[in-house]
Amino acid sequence: MRNRLKMIKVDASNITLFSQILCEAASWLHQKKQPLWEINDLSPEQLLQNYSYGEMYVAYLQNKPAGTVIIQDKDPLFWPGAIDDALYIHKLSIRRSFASDGVSSEILQWVKKQAVSKEVQWVRLDCASDRRKLRNFYEKNGFSFVKEIKVLQKYETALYQYKA
């Protein structure tokens, strides 16, 4: 698959856009009765409390902001005790107007390439255990199911990884 995306690191000039894309996705999921993120947790201020500018990216397709992703090199909450030989994906989000354009798969491909260039062995991610469609999507994109865990004693979570 040829990557049509331009991935731009988030900084002070586009953190609001990054936040807006996540809020759009969160609102859409709430409307579908599948809440995932709380809107309050997606403000620029809240995002910057949990992530650094160097970890957040906006994906552009044909010069239009199409999606988001956060890439970290550690994830002790979801992958406690994991050896630091991985990139961890969070907040993969696609604007509804790009939902059927393959943008999410292209973002995953881009992260896989980042793992190879950084010489790490794995790309890892997590999702709610009950999101079968999302889990199928990750599996279709080459990710292997690792296990299910309960995060913070309340969130049933499925862990996936891809060998880079």
Secondary structure, 3 states (H helix, E strand, C coil): CCCCEEEEECCCCCHHHHHHHHHHHHHHHHHCCCCCCCHHHHCHHHHHHHCCHHHEEEEEECCEEEEEEEEECCCCCCCCCCCCCEEEEEEEEECHHHCCCCHHHHHHHHHHHHHHHCCCCEEEEEEECCCHHHHHHHHHCCCEEEEEEEECCCEEEEEEEEEC
